[in-house]
Amino acid sequence: MKTKKITFSALLIAVGVFTGNLIYIPVGISKCFPVQHSINVLAATLLGPYYSVAIAFCISLLRNVLGTGSLLAFPGSMIGAFLAATLYKKGHKLIHAVLGEVIGTGIIGALIAFPIAKFILGKKVAALFFVAPFSISTIGGSIIGYLILKALDRKTVITNN
């Protein structure tokens, strides 16, 4: 089972890094990445908190190394992945993963992005500057992840415990 989880994690990381070059919404110094949110919801429900946070970290790291991401990807993606997986683990409902991703990335991650932007990147932005774009991105991406999981569930490829 561990080999399958690692293999699926590698696949999600590859998709996340590859689509980072193709699908993003530029908002000032930030790049909103809806595919990351879909991946977070998938990983949260299928792999759990540790794998989902590791996947989010690896995608953010690789995108930064390749020059296609920003440091702001780390807090949003990792907090969203953790909260999505934690809420899903407690309630075993897909909507819990979606809500965790939206709250974790769209609100908490966006607020944590502010000090990174201000003090590390030296950008003059308001504290709430990232909430709207992060929220729009995460809502769209989370819905896509939810729809993928619902489609897989109907085909009995996965089961929600």
Steps between C-alpha positions, in 0.01 A plus 500: 500500500786740579646452151162591345477815715851609406435431132171691505673784688770517231230512232322788676830686543579458130156628400532791740844606377417453131172691511666778702649618175167485320212586731528787745346838568755778558401735782776749574796308645286191551410227255163344585513135406158326490651162408684499835168524682355210301809296585468596867141375513592176320802435722313594817224249437701219343832519685453688828668795670868401486502417131285798403728748680811331355350518149414869543852570628668312213290675235573841654871422532538369145304789351723747687819321394378502138406868522126446441378558856543742785573467871133576561415151373635335814263629770184487292547156351633330811249645746216427259617140450536443874163646593323320214646164605438558870135599454443212256659254744262616776178506296564272201302728269641653184349837586716508813813472286373779274421726795839426657677589177302822453546616860861380524618656176249776433504653846778367725759452224414837349549675834832324558610602148488865609805498730691290245421753228579797722804390696665238280406619150496869596163572337265767626161331518203519735441215743182390324644540148532124440168383647285569191731350235599203717132436580388519138777264394438251779121496457535423129771240546327336797177464304692333218661259749159429654347426158788267409453307826122480452551367146750241623268401785213435261726276295592315823867576445519644850288468808452756773548331834 
